[in-house]
Amino acid sequence: MKLVNADRVEKATKLDLKGLNIATTGKWITLTGDASLVHTPNVNRKNDEKVTPVETKIMFGKDTAIVNLAAHSVNVIVLDLINRKDSIQCAPILLRRVMLFR
């Protein structure tokens, strides 16, 4: 699942996972940087990477998860599906059910 926060403030995001048979843990990869670098093209140089991905472990509750998206960030959350049958049906449902709140 991909989530983008283009705003300059952190945002709490609630993920509705009802109906999905997923593992209780997953992987969360965040790519962000200092606000002064956001609109700088080709900001990373060889041996001088100012924007790098950060990978963390994420825990999921039974039906929901709340993630705090950093300002100016691109996030990828990797869910491990328990059975193959769900993988075909869940992706469109999951993206429709993502709800932002402030």
C-alpha positions in Angstrom: 0.0 0.0 0.0 1.4 3.5 -0.9 0.5 6.5 1.2 1.7 10.1 0.4 1.6 13.1 2.7 2.4 16.1 0.5 1.6 18.6 3.4 4.2 20.2 5.6 2.7 18.7 8.8 2.6 15.2 10.1 -0.7 13.4 9.7 -2.3 10.6 11.6 -3.9 8.1 9.2 -6.3 5.4 10.1 -6.2 2.2 8.0 -9.3 0.1 7.9 -8.3 -3.5 7.5 -11.7 -5.2 8.0 -12.2 -8.3 6.0 -8.5 -8.8 5.3 -6.6 -11.8 6.6 -3.2 -10.3 7.3 -0.3 -11.1 9.6 0.0 -9.0 12.8 3.3 -7.4 11.6 4.4 -5.8 8.4 7.0 -3.5 7.0 6.8 0.3 6.7 9.2 2.1 4.4 9.3 5.9 4.6 11.1 8.3 2.3 11.3 11.9 3.5 13.7 14.7 4.0 14.2 18.2 5.3 11.5 20.7 4.1 14.2 22.8 2.3 15.0 19.8 0.1 11.5 18.8 -1.0 11.4 20.6 -4.3 15.1 20.2 -5.1 15.6 18.0 -8.2 18.3 15.3 -8.0 19.0 16.1 -4.3 21.0 12.9 -3.7 24.6 12.8 -5.0 27.1 10.0 -4.9 28.3 9.5 -1.3 26.0 12.4 -0.3 22.5 11.1 0.1 20.3 13.6 1.9 17.1 11.6 1.3 17.1 7.9 2.1 14.5 5.4 2.9 13.9 4.3 6.5 12.4 0.8 7.2 10.6 0.0 10.4 8.3 -2.8 11.6 4.6 -2.0 12.0 2.1 -3.8 14.2 -1.5 -4.3 13.1 -4.6 -4.6 15.3 -7.5 -6.8 14.4 -9.3 -4.4 12.1 -7.3 -1.1 12.1 -3.9 0.5 12.3 -3.0 4.1 12.8 0.1 5.4 11.2 1.7 8.9 11.6 2.8 10.0 8.1 5.8 12.4 8.3 5.5 15.7 6.5 6.5 15.6 2.9 6.7 11.8 2.8 6.1 8.9 0.6 5.3 5.7 2.5 5.0 2.1 1.5 3.3 -0.4 3.9 3.9 -4.1 3.1 1.1 -6.3 4.4 1.6 -10.1 4.5 -1.6 -11.8 3.5 -2.3 -15.1 5.2 -3.9 -16.8 2.2 -3.5 -16.3 -1.5 -7.2 -15.9 -2.2 -7.3 -12.6 -0.4 -4.6 -11.0 -2.5 -6.8 -10.7 -5.5 -9.7 -9.1 -3.7 -8.1 -6.9 -1.1 -6.0 -4.3 -2.9 -8.8 -2.2 -4.3 -10.8 -2.4 -1.1 -7.9 -1.5 1.0 -7.1 1.7 -0.9 -10.7 2.8 -0.9 -10.9 2.4 2.9 -8.0 4.5 3.9 -9.4 7.5 5.8 -7.4 10.6 6.8 -8.2 12.5 9.9 -6.6 15.5 11.6 
